């Protein structure tokens, strides 16, 4: 026990120097260096379904080490555990509308075959969608509060049909058989009209309204564009959706069902990423993706104006949800340097109550780094946005190593959200530049499609230019810049080490694609409606595109890798199969290059168990300290 406290004391007591540019004096600041156990002990809480009497919220938290369901009083207090799973994570869905029964979802250790479960008032748990191998997703409560909707691929594993589950008998009834590969996007309050989308490519989709009574299907969009269902008005006379038909960014539109007329409701200089009405239609909630950060507007329909949202010490409100009677709002507020906490807000009295304090109390919030949005020109003049984390201890006199961080996708986006992994690396002296290379979402449809059929080429050059931008910063050691990413970002890491082998000093590939032909042929069956769109963006592995796909697949060019590599993988990953990582590791090892491989038997596409996150992130830091900082890692038995 004494040794444990000694190790902790040594691990967190580091003094760093920071240069004051206004004068040449050096100010000494006390900066604690935190262990991965401390950093991962930040709790992650999300969701928040109000109980029927508004006295409690049902949430999901990973405080036990994996995700489980909890309740918390809306007047404040401790989270009370409802489930105690120690294997597969449990994700809370909702309280029942009229009683405190609960719905939740769970898969098998990351295989993404989710089922919907009922928890009775006496604690009894029942699988409501027990078909083996079939995937189910909750889709919302019926307006009459007598049923809920869900989608399932139990009839045909390629397509998700729509079902209604009666709350008295828990007998599901199929109400839409999806034989054409549509995606069910919204349901009218009277259950008669379905909004359906049909994917055209990774940006564009056609949007339809299907009348279940007349069987008439009406196409909403007139031109090829990106369209997404938002919601129906409470009286079902109007349908709201977002579209980028008139410009670079998605706007909110209103479609009058009886006249087929459309009207623009809201436009911003950024994408409107979603909008919905609260239960009785009093408010319309809209999310705007403003420079990689959620901006939320709550519009009072009767008053014709936005309500004023609570102010939480300069933190950003990242999501909101309302009680069924619309008297209370729960919201999360946080930022890049602070994990989001859960609050409730009484809309009448304006009283707000903080319900969680998720930052580990051993961490001084002043030691965490606030991200800064920067932009840099790429090789062809295209402006690339990025999110920059600079360690507190970095200065011209104390240059630090750096990492180019590449998000997943293709088509994802690095956001201004809190990341324990990034903060851990930054706290230990690594600058991080999270690039939003061409092909990233959130910056207009032209930017989004710029990487189509040139993956591993122009988007890779954007990452190299990010490295060049870092190298010019006075606080960065230009000789010590690596690249790291997960999923598509893992592919970009491997592409960088393969096709630009001298640009980055090291690479960390987290469940990244290495063989595009195999990955595109083996995508999960339930992605069938999206398969052709992926082929249009990346290439069809069954056609002449296979030549290019082989050329951009790092697995076939491992002889070019000369820099140290780390690979992390989940054995149950249904998207990027374990064989992708097995083979790239074997191939690179033949070069005599240092390679470290971390495989988790009980994880899928993303590591959700705290013990695995701790293992993964501590191993990443050890790898970077050894091969990027080029320091001998300190082992516990040496302290």
N, C-alpha and C positions, 0 to 999 in steps of 0.2 A: 504493500500500500504506500509506504514512504517513497519507494522508487517511482510509483505512478505519479505522485504529486511533484516529484523532482523533474520528471520528464515534462510534465505539463508546464511547470514554471519556466523551464529552459525554452520550450517550444514557443511560448508567447511573449518572451521578453527580449525584443530585438530593438536596437536603436538605429535609426536611419537619419541621414543628413539630407537636408533640403536647401538648395541655394536660393537666397532671396535676390531677385534680379534688380531690385531698386537700389540696393547697395551690395557690396561684395561680401558682406558678412554671411556666415553660415549659421542658420538656425537649426538647432537640434530639436527634433520632435520625437516623442515617444510613440512608436508604432508597434502595436502588438502583431505578432505573426501567429495566425491561428492554425490549429490542426484541422485535418479534414473532418474528424469527428465533431469538432466544434462547429465548423461551417455547415455540415450536413444536418446538424441538430436544429437548424432553422426549420420551423414547421411549415408545411405546405397545406393550406386549407382552401377549399374551393366549393362552389355550389352554394345552395341556401334556399331550401323549400320551406315556406312558412307552414306551421301546423294550422289546422282549421281555426283555432282560437287566437292565432298570432302570438302565442306565448313562447314558442320555440322555433328554432330553425334546424333543419336536417342538413348536415354538411358532410363532406369527405375530408379526411385528414390522414397524413402519413406519420403521425406522432408515435405510433406503435412500431414503426420500422417498415410497414407496408400500409397501403391505403385501406382504411376501414370507415364505417359509418359512425357518426356521432350526432348528438343533439346538443344545443346550447340555448339557454334561456335568452329571450330577446331583451330582458332587463339586465343581463350580464351574469357572469359566473363561469364555472368550469365546463369544458366539453365533457359530455357523458358518453362513454362508448356504447354502441348498440351491437356492433359485430366485433369479433375478436379473431379474425382470420390470421393465420400465421404462414399462409402459403400464397394463394392467389389473392390479388387485391380486390377489394370490394368498393364499388363506386356508387354513392347515393344518387337516386334519381328524384324521388318526390314522396312527400306525404300524400295520402289519399285526400280528396277534396273535403270529405265530411267526417273523417275519423283519423286516428293516428296510426293506421296501418302504413306500411312503407313499401316502396319499390326500389330495387337496386339492380345493378348489372355486375357481372363477373365473367371472366374468361378463365382459361387454364394456363396460368403463368406466362401470359403474353402471346398466346396463339391467336388472339383477336377473334375467336369464336365466342362472342358474347351471348349470354342468356339473360333473360329478365326474371328476377326473383321477387317473390312476395314475402314480406315479414309480417306475420299476424300480430295482433295485440299481445298475445301470450308468448311471443318470441319464436313461434314455429315458423320455419322457413320452407318455402315451396318453389321449385323451378316451374315457372309458368310457360316456358318455351323449351321443353325438354328434348326436342328432336336432336339426336346426336349428329354432330357435324354441321348443323344449321346455325346461322347467325341471326340474332334478333336485335332490333334497336327500337327503343321507346320513341313514340312520335307525338305524344301529347294526350291530354284528357279531353273527353267529350264535353261539349258545352253544357249538356244536361247532367254532367257529373255521375253518369251511370255506367261509363265505360272508358277505356283508354285505347289509343291506337298504337300499333307497332308495325314495323316492317320485318320480313323474314324471307330467307331464301330456301326454306325447307321444301318447297315444291320443285324449284329449279335452282341449283346452287349458283347459277350465273346472275339471277335477277331477284330483286327484292319486291315481293308482293306486299300489299297493305292489308292489315287485319284490324278488326275491332274486337276487343276483349270485354265481355260483359262482366261487371263487378259482382254480380250475384252468383253466377255459376262458374266464372272464370273459364268460359268456353269461347275460344277464338272463332271468329267468322271472317272469311276472306271477303273484303269489299272492293278490292281492285286486283285483278290478275294481270301481272306485268309481263306480257309476252314479247313486247317490243323493245325492251331495254331502256325504258324511261326511268327517271328518278322522281319519286313522289316528293314534292317540295312544300306543299301546304294543303290544308283541309279547311273548307269553309265551316262556319259555326253550325250550319244546318246539316252538315255532312254530305251535301249534295254535289258540291263542286270540288274537284281536285286540281291543284296546280301541278303540272308535270313538266319536267325539263328533259331535254335530249341533248347530250353532249355532242358538239361538232368537232371542236378541238380543245386544247387546254385553256384557251381564253374564251371561246365562244360557245354558246348553247342556245338552242331554241326553247321557247317557253310557251306552254299550252294551258288552256283551261278545259277540263273534261267534265261534262255534265253526266253524272251517274244515272240520272233518270232518262234523259233523251239519248244518251250515248254519243252526243255531239262533242267533237273536240275542236277547239278554236285556237289558232296560233296567235300569240300576242305580238311578238316582234316581227317587224316588216323587213328588216335587213339583217345581215350576218353581224352579230354583236354578242357581247357578254351579257347575259340576262340571268337574274336570280329572283326567285319568289321571296317576298317579304311577309305579307299578311293580308287577310281579308278584313274589311271593315266589320264592325260588330253586327250590322244589319245585313251583311253579305251582298250589298249592292255594288261594292267597289273592291277591286283587287290591287294591292300595292306590290311593286317590284322594283328592282334596280336594273339599270342598263347603261352601257357605255356607247350606245348607238349614236349619240350626238357629240361625242368628244373622247378625250383620253381617259376620263374618269367616270365612274359609275354614279349616276344620279338616281334619285327616288322618284318613281312615276306612279300615277294613279290611273287605273283602267276601270271605266264604268261599264259594268257587265251588260246592262240592258241596251246601251247605245254603241258599244265597241269604241268609245272615244277615250283618248289618253290625254293626260295632263301632267305637266311637270310639277312636282311637289316641293322638291328640295335639291339644290345643287351646291357643291362645294368645290374647292380647288384640289380636293383629294377624293379618293374613293369613299362612297357611302357603302359600308360593308354589310349593313343589315338594319332592319327596322321592324318593329312589331307594336301592336296595341296591347295595353294591359287588359285584365280580365273583363272589365265593364266598358272599356273604350275611353276611359277618362284621359289617359295619357298615351302618347306615341313615343316610344323610345327608339333613338337612332344612334348607330355607331358609325364614326368616321375614322378612317385609317389615316391619321395626319402625321406624316413623316415618321412612320414606324411606331406610332403611339395611338392608343385608343382615345378618342374624344367623344364624349357622350352628351347628347341633347335629349331632354325629356320635355316634350311639347304638351301643354295643356290644351286639349282639343277645343273645349268650350271657350276658354279665354283667348285662344288664338295666339299664344306665345309660349316660349320656353320658361319652365320654372327655374328658379335659382337653386343650383345643387349645393350641397354642403361643402364647406371649406375645411380641409384636413391638413393644416400645417404645410401647405405648399405641395402636398402629395397629389398624384393624379388619380382620379376615380377611374378604375379599369373595367368595372362591370357593375350592373345594377339588376335588381329583381324586385317584384312587387308582391305584396300579399293579395289574396283573391279579392278582398274587399277594398283594395287600393288605398288603405289608410297608412300603410307602412311600406318602406322601401329598405331593402338590404343592399349594401354596396361594399366593394373592395377598393381600397386606396393604397397605393404604394408608388414605387419608382424603380429606376435602374439600380439604385443604391440601397433600397429597402424593400423587403418582401411585403406583399400586400396583406393588410389586415382587414378583417370583416367588421362591418358596422351596421347598425340599424338606425333608421331615420323616421321619426314620426312626422308625416307630411302636414299635420294640422298644427302641432305645437312647435315644430322645427327642432325638436330635441333629437340629438344624435348620441348613440351609445356605442362605444368600442367593445367588441365581443372577444377579440383575440389579440394576442401579443406574440407574434410568431417568430420574431428575431430572437435567437439564442441570447439569453441574458449575459452570457460570458463574452459576447461580442460588443465592443464599443462601436456604435453606428458611425462615429467620426472616422473610423478606420476603413470603412467601405468607400468605394469610389463611385462617383456619379458619372455616368456616360455622357459623352458629347457627340452630337451629330456633326460629321464632317463630310466634305465632298472633295473628290479629286478627279482629274481628267485621266481617261484611259488612253490606250495607244492610238486610238482613232478620233480622239476628241470627245467621246461620249462621257458625260459626267456620271460618276459612280458615287452613290451615297453609301455611307458607312457609319458605324457606331463605335466610338473610340473610348477605351478605358485605359487611363494612364496611372500607374502606381503612384502613391503619395511619395514614395522614396526616390522617384526618378528625377534626375536633374542633369544639366550639362556635365556636371562633375561626377555624377553617378549614373552613367548610362545603363539602361536595362535591356534585356532581351525582349523579343516581341513575337506575337503569333497572329497570323491572318486566320480568322475564324470564318468558316463557310457554312451557311445554313443548309438545311435539308430542302428537298424539293423533288424534281425541278419545279421552280415556281414559288418557293417559300419566301420568307423574309425574316431577317434578323430584326428583332423588335427592341424597343426601349423598356424591357422588362427585367426583373431581378433574376439573376442566375447564380446559384451557389457555386457552381463549377467555375464560372468566369471570375467571380469575386475571390474565390480561393486562389486561382492562378495569379490574379492581379495582386492580392495580398502578399503573395510570395515572390513578387518582383517581376512579373511578366506583363508587359503591355499587351492589350488585345484589340485588334481592329476587326470588327465583325462587318464584313463587306456584304453589300447587297448588289452583287454583280448583275450584269444585264440578264434578263430572264426572271428577275425577282418581281414579286407582286407588290402593288402599292404605289407604283411610280408611273402609272399610265400604261395603256395597252400596247403602245409602240415599244416601250422599254421591255415589257413583259415578253413580247414575241421575238426580241432581238437574238435570243440564243437558239431559236428553233433550227434543228438540223445542223447545228454547229457546236454542240456540247463538247466540252473538253478542248475547245479552240478559243473563240473570242471570250467566252466567260472565264476561261482559265487565264487569259491574258489580263482580264480585269483584276484577277486575284494577284497576278504578278505585279501589276501596277500599284495595287494596294501595298504590297511589300516594298515597292520603290518609294511610295509615299512615306511609309514608316522609316525607311532608311535615311530620309532627309530630315527627320525630326531630331532636334538637338539632344533629346533625352534618350534616344534609342541607339543601342549598339547595332550598327548596320550589318555586322558579320554574324549576328545571332538572331535570325528571324526564321521561324518555322511556320508550318501550316497545319490546321486542325479542323475537323468537321465530322458531322454525323450524317448517315444515309447518303443523300446526294452530295453533301459536304464531304463525306468520306470518300466518295468517288473523286471529287475535285482534289482531295489530298493525294490520292493515288495518281491522278492525272498529272498533278504538279511534279511529283517525284519521278514520274516516268517520262513525261514529255518536256519538262523544263528541269532536268535533274540537278542543275547547278544553282537554281534560284533560291531554294529553301534549304535551310540547314538540317531540318528534321521534318517528319510528318507523323501525325496521329490520325489514324483512320478508324472512325467509330461506326461499325456496321455499314460500311460503304460498298456500293456496287463496284465490282471489278470486271464483270463479264456481262455486257449489255444484252447480248443475244440470249443468254440463259435467263437473265432477270426478266426480260420482256416476254419470254415464252412461259415463264413460271409465275407470273403475277397472280395473286389470289383470285379464285373464281368469282368472288362477289364484286370484283372490279371490272366485270365484263362490259358494263355500260361505258366505262372510261378507257377501255383497251385501245380502241381505234384512235382516240384522241392522243394517247401516249405515243402510238405508232406515228401519227402525223408530226408530233413534235420531235421525237427522238429517232424515228426510223422503224420500218417494219422488218423484223428479223427473218421473215419468211420470203423476203424479196431481195432485190439487188442492193437494198440498204444494208444488208448484212456485211458487205465489204467494208463500208464505212464504220459500222458498229464494231466490227472486229478491230479496225484501225484505232478507234478511240477507247477500246477496252484495255485497261492496264494489264490484265492478266496475261495477255499475249506479248507483252513487251517488258517483262520484269527484268530482263538483262540490262535495261537502261538505268535501273534504280541504283544509286550510289550512296544515298544518305540514310541515316538510321530511321527505322520505321517501327511504329507501334500500332497494333490492330486490336480492337475490342469488338466482341460479337456476342449476341444472345442465341443460344441453341434453338429456341423455339420461334425465331423470327420468320414470319410468313412472307415477308416482302423481299428482304435480302437474305437469301438462304446461307446457312453456316458454311456451305461448301465454297461460297465466294471468298470468305476470309481464310478458310483452310488452304485453298490453292494459292492465294496471293502470298501468304506467309511462306509456303513451301518454295514458291518461285523466287522470291527475293532472297531467301536464305542461301540459295545456290550461288549468289554473288559474293558471299562472305560479308554481307552487310549486317550490322546489328539489327535484329528483329525481335520484338517482344509481342507475345500473343496472350490475350486475356479472354477466356471463354467462360460465359455464365450459362450453366445448364438450365436455370429456371427463369430466364428472361427472354423477351421477344424483341420487337423493334423499339428499343428504348428501355433503359434500366430503371425500374420503379421501386425496387426494394432498397432501403437505406443501406443495408450492409453491403450490397453490391455497388451502390453508388460510391460508398466510402472506399471500397476496394478499387474500383475503376479510377476514381479521381486521385487517390493516393499514388496509384501506379503511374498515372499520367504525369504527375508532378515529379516522381522519382526519375522517370524516363527523361523528362525535359531538363531536370537538374544535371543529369549525367551527360546527355548528348547535346543540349543546347547551351545551358550555362557552363557545362563541362566542369561541374563540381562533383566531388565524390559525395554521394548521398550519405547522410548520417543515419545509421541504424540505431534502433532503440537500445541495443545492448552495448553501444559505444558511448552512450551518454552518461 
